[in-house]
Amino acid sequence: MPIATDRFESLAGEVLQVYEQAEQTMLERVSNRLARGIDQPGWTERKYAEIGSVNREMQRYMAGVSSGRRDVQESSLLAAYTEGQRAMMSDAKRFAVTTGIDRLTPNAVKVVNIMSELDGTMNAADRHILRRVSDEYASIVGRASALVATGTFTNRQAVQMELSAFADKGITAFVDRAGRTWEMSTYAEMATLTAIERATREGYFDTMRELGYDLAMISDHYGACPLCEAWQGVVISIDGKTPGYLTLSDAEAAGVFHPRCMHDLSIYHEGITQGARLTPQNVEHPNAGYTARSEQRYYERQERRWKREMAVAQTPERERYAQQKVAEYQKRIRDLREAYNASTPRSVDYLPRKYWREGGRTPKLSAAARKISAPKATTQTPPKLVKRFVVEIRANTKKMQAALSAADYERFVQQAQVSALAGLYTKYGDSCRSIRSVRGGGVYRPASDSVEFGLESREGMDRFTTLHHEMSHMFDAHLGRESTLTFREVDLINEACIIGSGSNPTIKVTASMSDKFLEAMRKDRETLRGILSDSKTLTAMKTGSLRNASAGVQDAMDGFFGTQKKGILPWGHGETYYNRAYNRRIVAFGNQKNLQDAYRRLGFDASNLTKTKALARDYETASELWANCGSALACGGEELAAFERFMPNTVKAMREILGGLDLG
């Protein structure tokens, strides 16, 4: 079925743009209403009194939005059905089938039914959107007033906090059965695209039936998701009339032809059609094309998020910051496309820029925001670490290259060569025995000197976070007793605490165990301790993009304070992990008193064994912190921003350590 699937997306994209503009307009109107008289007495009472007028204003606006998207959807569905008919006729002619059917008449009833279902779905979504805006307006007034009552925030600061949280989530239109929340624009696009694809297939199938065909083959293209890739080339029976073949219902039940699916069908001629199969194949890992598209969609979501933030900014500074984040994600999309398209022949695949999914034009900065200088980007490369040429990274990361797809490896090289880890990848990139990509998670195994990592996309977290995390563990082990570092603390403990014959140290000497890194980490511990009583910051770290962006910081807090087991924060390695050094190397060999004495000589408060055990957690904490901080330095973005905000001493120490290494 030679149908331009990209045209489907552009048609649905017209509806997406209608709702993107609607969302931005509604956010701006809510923001402007809340800003009126914000510094004057009686603001709360006035805003509560305006709820009714807010509802009426939004109802009038959404009525126009609904009418506009309905016109686009009706014309799109009719065009899609007709194109499906034409595609079937084109396929039939290729096989020299004469039918006598010169004119094709769309099945008006079927098209009307599809439109009716879509309209009902979207009307329900529109009503949900109106309720959401109305409820959120009232909630913002209430929550902001409560924050002001604490005496800590002004009206403007409190409203900005609540509006930012609203913009971060967006105006939701639907929560699906899996619990996923859909933005109003992407839900409108998904619903429209699903209906368009259905209309196109129905046009094709109806014409197949008229010509007496029942068998069709699912198309084959690069960049498919693993679920659909398994079904590529499979011959199916449209109505289940041909024995021995899987049916269209079987394929749809398996998830084929989902929204944004680029697969189509073409009539099958036994003995003529090439590349056909009877059953799905086994596909374990997503291909590079699918991975790149998933990453692109994540960047598009983030760009839309920060454009919403610009719409609700209450201060020029916040507006300017949001604009910088928009520019950051636009650059990430450009870099992703450049890397993927440079490594993939155009005849195989091409990753296009989809501007209609990026939230429309970037809003113009206000006059006040334009006067504020854009913040200078913090370089990730330490002063003493010379930026490496791409050729050096490539020459020393052959194992990484074998573990990644071509597109992912290109992005890895681009990321690694300008990061603080550039020198480490140049010297130690191929030092371990093996590097392997796995489905999820990751681990560095010192005993076998092997690295495993998964590439996962999460909001606020780079896809390569786990990769750089596990490689940082490996670098930590291979650096060992680096000549520029001192290890007074661990040397003293290793002298005091003997394991077995004494050939194995109680604490392995790695860069993360250096006096400099441990000292910086403990300085930041006191800052993190204050967060435990800061409900606002804790809430921010449990929701939105900061939940994942601050995962490395949360992991350190779990090591220091056991926050995961207590249910304070979601990320962490847990109590068993952080106590394992003490249990396996101290208690197991009866070294509790020896460790306590060593800590006293070092000047720590080890007045009892409970405090001694708490101090011993620092070494597992430091090991994970080194890997988490190294990953943030490599990935940059929100993860690095979280470290610089909450653990500045650790970031500074790691940069200085890496900058002082002899990596020639």
C-alpha positions as CSV (number, residue, x, y, z in Angstrom):
1,M,0.0,0.0,0.0
2,P,2.2,2.9,-1.2
3,I,0.7,5.5,1.1
4,A,2.8,8.4,2.4
5,T,2.6,7.8,6.1
6,D,4.5,11.0,6.8
7,R,1.4,12.8,5.3
8,F,-0.7,11.1,8.1
9,E,1.5,12.7,10.7
10,S,1.4,16.1,9.1
11,L,-2.4,16.0,8.9
12,A,-2.7,15.0,12.6
13,G,0.0,17.6,13.2
14,E,-2.5,20.3,12.1
15,V,-4.7,19.3,15.0
16,L,-1.8,19.1,17.4
17,Q,-0.9,22.7,16.5
18,V,-4.4,23.8,17.1
19,Y,-4.2,22.4,20.7
20,E,-0.7,23.6,21.3
21,Q,-1.7,27.1,20.5
22,A,-4.8,26.7,22.7
23,E,-2.8,25.4,25.6
24,Q,-0.3,28.3,25.4
25,T,-3.2,30.8,25.1
26,M,-5.0,29.3,28.1
27,L,-1.9,29.3,30.2
28,E,-1.1,32.9,29.3
29,R,-4.7,34.0,30.2
30,V,-4.6,32.2,33.5
31,S,-1.2,33.7,34.2
32,N,-2.3,37.2,33.3
33,R,-5.4,37.0,35.5
34,L,-3.4,35.9,38.5
35,A,-0.8,38.6,37.9
36,R,-3.4,41.4,38.1
37,G,-3.2,43.2,41.4
38,I,-0.8,40.6,42.8
39,D,1.0,43.0,45.0
40,Q,-2.2,44.6,46.4
41,P,-4.2,43.7,49.5
42,G,-7.2,41.4,49.1
43,W,-5.6,39.5,46.1
44,T,-6.8,36.1,47.3
45,E,-10.5,37.2,47.7
46,R,-10.6,38.9,44.3
47,K,-9.1,35.8,42.5
48,Y,-11.6,33.5,44.1
49,A,-14.4,35.8,43.0
50,E,-13.1,35.6,39.4
51,I,-13.4,31.8,39.1
52,G,-16.8,32.1,37.4
53,S,-15.6,34.6,34.8
54,V,-12.5,32.4,34.2
55,N,-14.8,29.4,33.5
56,R,-16.9,31.4,31.0
57,E,-13.9,32.9,29.3
58,M,-12.3,29.4,28.8
59,Q,-15.6,27.9,27.6
60,R,-15.9,30.5,24.9
61,Y,-12.4,30.0,23.8
62,M,-12.6,26.2,23.8
63,A,-15.8,26.3,21.7
64,G,-13.8,28.0,18.9
65,V,-10.9,25.5,19.3
66,S,-13.4,22.5,19.0
67,S,-14.9,24.0,15.9
68,G,-11.5,24.5,14.3
69,R,-10.2,21.0,15.0
70,R,-13.5,19.4,13.8
71,D,-13.1,21.0,10.3
72,V,-9.5,19.7,10.0
73,Q,-10.5,16.2,11.2
74,E,-13.4,15.8,8.8
75,S,-11.4,16.8,5.7
76,S,-8.5,14.6,6.8
77,L,-10.6,11.5,7.3
78,L,-12.3,11.7,3.9
79,A,-8.9,12.3,2.2
80,A,-7.4,9.3,4.1
81,Y,-10.2,6.9,3.1
82,T,-10.0,8.0,-0.5
83,E,-6.2,7.6,-0.5
84,G,-6.5,4.0,0.8
85,Q,-8.9,3.2,-2.1
86,R,-6.4,4.6,-4.6
87,A,-3.5,2.8,-3.1
88,M,-5.3,-0.5,-3.4
89,M,-6.1,0.2,-7.1
90,S,-2.5,1.0,-7.7
91,D,-1.4,-2.3,-6.2
92,A,-4.0,-4.2,-8.3
93,K,-2.7,-2.6,-11.5
94,R,0.8,-3.6,-10.7
95,F,-0.3,-7.2,-10.8
96,A,-2.1,-6.6,-14.1
97,V,-5.5,-7.1,-12.5
98,T,-8.4,-5.7,-14.6
99,T,-11.4,-4.9,-12.6
100,G,-13.7,-2.6,-14.6
101,I,-13.9,-0.3,-11.6
102,D,-13.0,3.1,-12.9
103,R,-14.6,5.3,-10.2
104,L,-14.3,4.7,-6.5
105,T,-16.9,6.1,-4.2
106,P,-16.0,6.5,-0.5
107,N,-18.1,4.6,2.0
108,A,-19.7,7.7,3.4
109,V,-21.3,5.8,6.3
110,K,-18.0,4.3,7.4
111,V,-16.2,7.7,7.2
112,V,-19.1,9.3,9.2
113,N,-18.9,6.6,11.9
114,I,-15.2,7.1,12.3
115,M,-15.6,10.8,12.5
116,S,-18.4,10.4,15.0
117,E,-16.3,8.3,17.3
118,L,-13.4,10.7,17.0
119,D,-15.6,13.7,17.7
120,G,-17.1,12.0,20.8
121,T,-13.6,11.2,22.1
122,M,-12.4,14.8,21.5
123,N,-15.5,16.4,23.0
124,A,-14.9,14.4,26.2
125,A,-11.3,15.5,26.2
126,D,-12.3,19.2,25.7
127,R,-14.6,19.0,28.7
128,H,-11.8,17.5,30.8
129,I,-9.5,20.3,29.7
130,L,-12.0,22.9,30.8
131,R,-12.4,21.3,34.2
132,R,-8.7,21.0,34.6
133,V,-8.1,24.7,33.9
134,S,-10.9,25.8,36.2
135,D,-9.8,23.4,39.0
136,E,-6.1,24.4,38.6
137,Y,-6.9,28.1,38.7
138,A,-8.7,27.7,42.0
139,S,-6.0,25.4,43.4
140,I,-3.2,27.8,42.5
141,V,-4.9,30.6,44.4
142,G,-5.4,28.4,47.4
143,R,-1.9,26.9,47.4
144,A,-0.2,30.2,46.7
145,S,-2.1,31.9,49.6
146,A,-1.1,29.1,51.9
147,L,2.6,29.6,51.0
148,V,2.3,33.3,51.5
149,A,0.8,32.7,55.0
150,T,4.0,30.9,56.1
151,G,5.8,34.3,55.8
152,T,8.5,32.8,53.5
153,F,7.2,33.8,50.1
154,T,5.6,36.9,48.5
155,N,2.4,36.6,46.4
156,R,4.4,36.8,43.2
157,Q,7.0,34.1,44.3
158,A,4.2,31.7,45.4
159,V,2.2,32.2,42.3
160,Q,5.3,31.6,40.1
161,M,6.0,28.4,41.9
162,E,2.5,27.1,41.4
163,L,2.3,28.3,37.8
164,S,5.6,26.6,37.0
165,A,4.3,23.3,38.4
166,F,1.2,23.7,36.3
167,A,3.2,24.5,33.1
168,D,5.6,21.6,33.9
169,K,2.7,19.1,33.8
170,G,0.8,20.9,31.1
171,I,-3.0,20.9,30.7
172,T,-3.8,17.2,30.7
173,A,-6.6,15.8,28.5
174,F,-6.6,12.1,29.4
175,V,-5.1,9.5,31.7
176,D,-5.0,6.1,30.0
177,R,-5.3,2.6,31.6
178,A,-1.6,2.4,32.2
179,G,-1.8,5.6,34.3
180,R,0.0,7.7,31.7
181,T,-1.0,11.3,31.6
182,W,-1.4,12.8,28.1
183,E,-0.9,16.5,27.3
184,M,-3.9,18.0,25.6
185,S,-2.0,18.6,22.3
186,T,-0.4,15.2,22.1
187,Y,-3.7,13.5,23.0
188,A,-5.5,15.4,20.2
189,E,-2.7,14.4,17.8
190,M,-2.8,10.7,18.9
191,A,-6.6,10.5,18.6
192,T,-6.7,12.1,15.2
193,L,-3.8,10.1,13.9
194,T,-5.5,6.9,15.0
195,A,-8.7,7.8,13.2
196,I,-6.8,8.8,10.0
197,E,-4.9,5.6,9.9
198,R,-8.1,3.6,10.5
199,A,-9.8,5.5,7.7
200,T,-6.9,4.8,5.3
201,R,-6.8,1.1,6.1
202,E,-10.6,0.8,5.8
203,G,-10.4,2.4,2.4
204,Y,-7.8,-0.1,1.3
205,F,-9.6,-3.1,2.9
206,D,-13.0,-2.2,1.4
207,T,-11.5,-2.1,-2.1
208,M,-9.7,-5.3,-1.5
209,R,-13.0,-7.0,-0.7
210,E,-14.6,-5.5,-3.8
211,L,-11.8,-7.1,-5.9
212,G,-11.9,-10.4,-4.1
213,Y,-8.7,-10.2,-2.1
214,D,-8.2,-11.4,1.5
215,L,-4.4,-11.8,2.0
216,A,-2.1,-8.8,2.6
217,M,1.5,-8.4,3.7
218,I,2.6,-6.0,6.4
219,S,5.3,-3.6,5.2
220,D,8.9,-3.5,6.1
221,H,10.9,-0.4,7.1
222,Y,13.9,0.6,9.2
223,G,13.2,2.4,12.5
224,A,10.2,0.3,13.6
225,C,9.5,-0.3,17.3
226,P,10.4,-3.9,18.4
227,L,6.8,-4.9,18.7
228,C,6.0,-4.0,15.1
229,E,9.4,-5.0,13.7
230,A,8.5,-8.6,14.7
231,W,5.5,-8.5,12.3
232,Q,7.3,-7.0,9.3
233,G,6.7,-9.1,6.2
234,V,4.0,-11.3,7.8
235,V,1.1,-12.2,5.5
236,I,-2.3,-11.9,7.2
237,S,-5.9,-12.6,6.4
238,I,-8.0,-9.4,6.4
239,D,-11.3,-11.2,7.3
240,G,-9.9,-14.5,8.5
241,K,-11.3,-16.3,5.4
242,T,-8.0,-17.9,4.4
243,P,-7.0,-20.9,6.5
244,G,-3.4,-21.2,7.7
245,Y,-2.8,-17.5,8.1
246,L,-2.8,-15.1,11.1
247,T,-5.5,-12.5,10.9
248,L,-5.7,-8.7,10.9
249,S,-7.2,-9.0,14.4
250,D,-4.2,-11.0,15.5
251,A,-1.8,-8.3,14.4
252,E,-3.9,-5.5,15.9
253,A,-4.2,-7.4,19.2
254,A,-0.4,-7.7,19.3
255,G,-0.2,-3.9,19.0
256,V,0.6,-3.5,15.3
257,F,-0.9,-0.3,13.7
258,H,-0.7,1.7,16.9
259,P,-0.7,5.5,16.7
260,R,2.3,6.9,14.8
261,C,2.9,3.4,13.4
262,M,4.4,3.8,9.9
263,H,3.5,0.3,8.7
264,D,1.0,-0.3,5.9
265,L,-0.3,-3.3,4.0
266,S,-0.2,-4.4,0.4
267,I,-2.1,-7.2,-1.4
268,Y,-0.2,-10.6,-1.3
269,H,0.2,-12.7,-4.4
270,E,1.5,-16.2,-3.6
271,G,4.7,-17.0,-5.6
272,I,5.1,-13.4,-6.7
273,T,5.3,-11.2,-3.6
274,Q,8.9,-11.3,-2.2
275,G,10.0,-11.3,1.5
276,A,6.8,-12.8,3.0
277,R,6.6,-14.8,6.2
278,L,3.8,-16.6,8.0
279,T,4.7,-15.9,11.6
280,P,6.3,-13.0,13.6
281,Q,10.0,-13.1,14.3
282,N,11.7,-12.6,17.6
283,V,13.1,-9.1,18.2
284,E,14.9,-8.4,21.5
285,H,16.3,-4.9,21.3
286,P,15.0,-1.7,19.6
287,N,17.0,-0.6,16.5
288,A,18.9,2.6,16.3
289,G,16.1,4.3,14.3
290,Y,13.5,3.6,16.9
291,T,15.8,4.7,19.7
292,A,16.6,8.0,17.9
293,R,12.9,8.7,17.4
294,S,12.1,8.0,21.0
295,E,14.9,10.4,22.1
296,Q,13.6,13.0,19.7
297,R,10.1,12.8,21.1
298,Y,11.5,13.3,24.6
299,Y,13.4,16.4,23.5
300,E,10.2,17.7,21.8
301,R,8.2,17.2,25.1
302,Q,10.9,19.1,27.0
303,E,10.9,22.0,24.5
304,R,7.1,22.2,24.7
305,R,7.3,22.2,28.5
306,W,9.7,25.2,28.6
307,K,7.6,27.1,26.1
308,R,4.7,26.7,28.5
309,E,7.0,28.0,31.2
310,M,7.7,31.1,29.2
311,A,4.0,31.6,28.9
312,V,3.4,31.7,32.7
313,A,6.7,33.5,33.7
314,Q,5.9,36.1,36.3
315,T,9.4,37.7,36.2
316,P,11.7,38.6,33.4
317,E,14.4,36.4,35.0
318,R,12.2,33.3,34.9
319,E,11.1,34.1,31.3
320,R,14.7,34.4,30.2
321,Y,15.7,31.2,31.9
322,A,12.8,29.3,30.3
323,Q,13.8,30.7,26.9
324,Q,17.4,29.4,27.4
325,K,16.0,25.9,28.2
326,V,13.9,26.0,25.0
327,A,17.1,26.8,23.0
328,E,19.0,24.0,24.8
329,Y,16.4,21.4,23.7
330,Q,16.3,22.8,20.2
331,K,20.0,22.3,20.0
332,R,19.7,18.7,21.3
333,I,17.2,17.9,18.6
334,R,19.6,19.4,15.9
335,D,22.6,17.5,17.3
336,L,20.6,14.2,17.5
337,R,19.4,14.6,13.8
338,E,22.9,15.5,12.7
339,A,24.5,12.5,14.3
340,Y,21.9,10.0,13.2
341,N,21.6,11.2,9.6
342,A,25.4,11.4,9.2
343,S,25.7,7.7,10.2
344,T,22.7,6.4,8.4
345,P,22.4,6.2,4.6
346,R,19.4,8.2,3.3
347,S,18.4,5.1,1.4
348,V,18.0,3.2,4.7
349,D,16.4,5.8,7.0
350,Y,16.2,9.6,7.6
351,L,15.3,11.4,10.8
352,P,13.3,14.6,9.9
353,R,12.7,17.6,12.1
354,K,9.1,17.8,13.2
355,Y,8.5,21.4,14.0
356,W,4.8,20.9,14.6
357,R,5.6,18.7,17.6
358,E,7.8,21.4,19.2
359,G,5.1,23.6,20.5
360,G,5.0,26.2,17.7
361,R,7.1,29.2,17.4
362,T,9.2,30.2,20.5
363,P,7.4,33.1,22.2
364,K,9.0,36.4,21.9
365,L,10.8,37.7,25.0
366,S,9.3,40.6,26.8
367,A,11.2,43.9,26.7
368,A,12.2,43.4,30.3
369,A,13.5,39.9,29.7
370,R,15.5,41.0,26.6
371,K,17.5,43.3,28.8
372,I,18.7,40.4,30.9
373,S,21.9,38.8,29.6
374,A,21.6,35.1,28.8
375,P,23.4,33.1,31.5
376,K,26.8,31.8,30.3
377,A,26.9,28.0,29.9
378,T,29.1,26.4,32.4
379,T,31.9,24.5,30.7
380,Q,32.0,20.8,31.5
381,T,35.7,20.5,30.6
382,P,38.1,21.1,33.6
383,P,40.7,23.8,33.0
384,K,43.7,21.4,33.0
385,L,41.9,18.7,30.8
386,V,42.6,19.4,27.2
387,K,39.7,18.8,24.9
388,R,40.3,15.6,23.0
389,F,40.0,15.2,19.2
390,V,37.2,12.9,18.1
391,V,39.8,10.6,16.5
392,E,41.3,9.9,19.9
393,I,38.0,9.0,21.5
394,R,37.2,6.7,18.6
395,A,40.6,5.0,18.7
396,N,40.2,4.1,22.4
397,T,36.5,3.2,22.6
398,K,36.3,0.2,20.2
399,K,34.4,-1.9,22.8
400,M,31.9,0.8,23.3
401,Q,31.5,1.1,19.5
402,A,30.7,-2.6,19.3
403,A,28.1,-2.3,22.1
404,L,26.2,0.6,20.5
405,S,24.3,1.2,17.3
406,A,26.0,3.4,14.8
407,A,23.8,6.4,15.6
408,D,24.2,5.9,19.4
409,Y,27.9,5.6,19.1
410,E,28.1,8.9,17.1
411,R,26.2,10.6,19.8
412,F,28.3,9.0,22.5
413,V,31.5,10.4,20.8
414,Q,30.0,13.8,20.5
415,Q,29.1,13.8,24.2
416,A,32.3,12.2,25.5
417,Q,34.8,14.4,23.6
418,V,33.6,17.7,25.2
419,S,32.9,16.3,28.7
420,A,35.0,16.2,31.8
421,L,35.4,12.4,31.2
422,A,37.1,13.0,27.8
423,G,40.6,12.2,29.1
424,L,39.4,9.1,30.9
425,Y,37.7,7.7,27.8
426,T,40.9,8.4,25.8
427,K,43.1,6.6,28.2
428,Y,40.8,3.9,29.8
429,G,38.0,3.6,27.3
430,D,39.0,0.1,26.3
431,S,40.8,-0.9,29.5
432,C,38.1,-3.2,30.8
433,R,37.6,-6.7,29.6
434,S,34.1,-6.2,28.1
435,I,31.4,-3.7,27.5
436,R,27.9,-4.8,26.8
437,S,24.5,-3.1,26.2
438,V,21.6,-4.7,28.0
439,R,17.8,-4.1,28.1
440,G,17.7,-2.1,31.2
441,G,19.7,-1.0,34.3
442,G,23.5,-1.5,34.4
443,V,26.4,-2.7,36.5
444,Y,30.2,-2.6,36.7
445,R,31.7,-5.9,37.9
446,P,35.2,-5.4,39.3
447,A,35.9,-9.1,39.6
448,S,35.4,-9.6,35.8
449,D,36.2,-6.0,35.0
450,S,33.1,-5.9,32.8
451,V,30.6,-3.1,32.1
452,E,26.9,-3.5,31.3
453,F,24.5,-0.7,30.7
454,G,21.0,0.0,29.3
455,L,19.8,3.1,27.4
456,E,16.6,4.4,28.9
457,S,14.8,7.6,28.2
458,R,13.3,9.3,31.3
459,E,12.1,12.8,31.8
460,G,14.9,14.9,33.2
461,M,17.5,12.2,32.6
462,D,19.8,11.7,29.6
463,R,19.6,8.3,27.7
464,F,23.3,7.8,28.3
465,T,23.2,8.4,32.1
466,T,23.6,4.7,33.0
467,L,26.3,4.2,30.4
468,H,28.5,7.0,31.8
469,H,27.6,6.0,35.4
470,E,28.9,2.4,34.9
471,M,31.9,3.6,32.9
472,S,32.7,6.1,35.8
473,H,32.8,3.1,38.2
474,M,35.2,1.4,35.8
475,F,37.4,4.5,35.6
476,D,37.3,4.8,39.4
477,A,38.7,1.3,39.7
478,H,41.4,1.7,37.0
479,L,42.6,5.1,38.3
480,G,43.4,3.4,41.7
481,R,46.2,5.1,43.7
482,E,46.6,8.0,41.3
483,S,49.9,9.9,42.1
484,T,48.1,13.3,42.4
485,L,45.8,12.1,45.1
486,T,46.2,11.3,48.8
487,F,44.6,8.5,50.7
488,R,45.4,9.1,54.4
489,E,42.0,8.1,55.7
490,V,41.6,4.7,53.9
491,D,45.3,3.9,54.4
492,L,44.9,4.3,58.2
493,I,41.7,2.2,58.2
494,N,43.3,-0.5,56.1
495,E,46.2,-0.7,58.5
496,A,43.9,-1.0,61.5
497,C,41.4,-3.5,60.0
498,I,42.8,-6.7,58.7
499,I,40.8,-9.1,56.5
500,G,41.9,-12.7,56.5
501,S,45.6,-13.0,55.6
502,G,45.8,-9.2,55.1
503,S,46.4,-9.5,51.4
504,N,43.0,-7.8,50.6
505,P,42.4,-4.2,51.8
506,T,39.3,-3.5,53.9
507,I,38.6,-0.5,51.6
508,K,39.8,-0.7,48.0
509,V,41.9,2.3,47.0
510,T,40.1,4.1,44.2
511,A,39.8,7.8,43.2
512,S,36.5,8.1,45.0
513,M,38.2,7.1,48.2
514,S,40.7,9.9,48.0
515,D,40.9,12.4,50.9
516,K,39.9,15.2,48.5
517,F,36.7,13.6,47.3
518,L,35.6,12.3,50.7
519,E,36.1,15.7,52.2
520,A,34.0,17.5,49.5
521,M,31.3,14.9,49.8
522,R,31.0,15.4,53.6
523,K,30.7,19.2,53.1
524,D,27.8,18.6,50.9
525,R,26.2,16.2,53.4
526,E,25.5,19.1,55.7
527,T,23.7,21.0,52.9
528,L,21.7,17.9,52.1
529,R,20.8,17.4,55.7
530,G,18.9,20.7,55.6
531,I,16.8,19.5,52.7
532,L,15.3,16.8,55.0
533,S,13.3,19.6,56.7
534,D,12.5,21.5,53.5
535,S,9.1,20.1,52.4
536,K,9.1,22.3,49.3
537,T,12.4,21.0,48.0
538,L,11.5,17.4,48.9
539,T,8.3,17.7,47.0
540,A,10.1,19.1,43.9
541,M,12.6,16.2,44.1
542,K,9.7,13.7,44.0
543,T,7.8,15.2,41.1
544,G,8.3,16.5,37.6
545,S,11.6,16.4,35.8
546,L,13.6,17.0,39.0
547,R,12.6,13.6,40.2
548,N,14.9,11.9,37.7
549,A,17.3,14.8,37.2
550,S,18.2,14.7,40.9
551,A,18.5,10.9,41.1
552,G,22.2,11.1,41.8
553,V,21.7,13.6,44.6
554,Q,18.9,11.5,46.0
555,D,21.2,8.4,45.9
556,A,23.8,10.3,48.0
557,M,21.0,11.3,50.5
558,D,20.0,7.6,50.7
559,G,23.6,6.7,51.5
560,F,23.9,9.4,54.2
561,F,20.4,9.3,55.7
562,G,18.6,6.2,54.4
563,T,15.9,8.3,52.6
564,Q,14.6,5.5,50.3
565,K,13.7,3.0,53.0
566,K,12.0,5.8,55.0
567,G,9.9,6.8,52.0
568,I,11.3,10.3,51.9
569,L,12.7,10.1,48.3
570,P,12.3,7.6,45.5
571,W,15.9,7.1,44.3
572,G,18.6,5.2,46.1
573,H,20.5,1.9,46.5
574,G,18.9,0.9,49.8
575,E,20.1,-0.1,53.3
576,T,21.6,-3.5,52.3
577,Y,23.8,-1.9,49.7
578,Y,25.1,1.0,51.8
579,N,25.8,-1.2,54.9
580,R,27.5,-4.0,53.0
581,A,31.0,-2.8,53.4
582,Y,30.5,-2.6,57.2
583,N,28.8,-6.0,57.4
584,R,31.1,-7.9,55.0
585,R,34.5,-6.4,55.8
586,I,34.2,-5.1,59.4
587,V,31.6,-7.2,61.3
588,A,32.4,-10.4,59.4
589,F,36.1,-10.2,60.5
590,G,35.5,-8.7,64.0
591,N,37.0,-5.3,63.1
592,Q,34.3,-3.1,64.8
593,K,36.6,-1.9,67.6
594,N,39.6,-1.5,65.2
595,L,37.5,0.7,62.9
596,Q,36.2,2.7,65.8
597,D,39.7,3.4,67.0
598,A,40.8,4.4,63.5
599,Y,38.0,6.9,63.2
600,R,38.9,8.4,66.6
601,R,42.5,8.9,65.4
602,L,41.1,10.6,62.3
603,G,39.1,13.0,64.5
604,F,35.6,11.6,63.8
605,D,32.9,11.2,66.4
606,A,33.0,7.4,66.8
607,S,31.9,7.4,70.5
608,N,29.8,4.3,69.9
609,L,29.4,1.5,67.3
610,T,26.2,3.0,65.9
611,K,28.1,6.1,64.9
612,T,31.0,4.0,63.6
613,K,28.6,2.0,61.4
614,A,27.1,5.3,60.1
615,L,30.6,6.6,59.2
616,A,31.4,3.4,57.4
617,R,28.5,4.0,54.9
618,D,30.5,6.8,53.5
619,Y,32.6,4.6,51.3
620,E,29.8,2.9,49.4
621,T,28.2,6.4,49.2
622,A,31.4,7.9,47.8
623,S,31.7,5.1,45.2
624,E,28.1,5.7,43.9
625,L,28.5,9.5,44.1
626,W,31.6,9.4,42.0
627,A,29.7,7.4,39.3
628,N,26.6,9.7,39.6
629,C,28.6,12.9,39.5
630,G,30.8,11.6,36.6
631,S,27.6,10.8,34.6
632,A,26.2,14.2,35.3
633,L,29.4,15.9,34.1
634,A,29.2,13.8,30.9
635,C,25.5,14.3,30.2
636,G,25.1,17.9,31.4
637,G,21.6,19.4,31.3
638,E,19.3,19.1,34.3
639,E,21.3,16.3,35.9
640,L,24.4,18.5,36.1
641,A,22.3,21.5,37.2
642,A,20.9,19.4,40.1
643,F,24.4,18.5,41.3
644,E,25.7,22.0,41.0
645,R,22.7,23.2,43.0
646,F,22.7,20.6,45.8
647,M,26.3,19.2,45.9
648,P,28.6,22.0,44.5
649,N,31.6,20.9,46.6
650,T,31.5,17.4,45.1
651,V,31.2,18.7,41.5
652,K,34.1,21.1,42.1
653,A,36.3,18.4,43.7
654,M,35.7,15.9,40.9
655,R,36.5,18.5,38.2
656,E,39.7,19.4,40.0
657,I,40.6,15.7,40.4
658,L,40.1,15.0,36.7
659,G,41.8,18.2,35.7
660,G,44.9,17.2,37.7
661,L,45.3,13.7,36.4
662,D,48.2,12.6,34.2
663,L,46.2,11.2,31.3
664,G,48.9,11.5,28.6
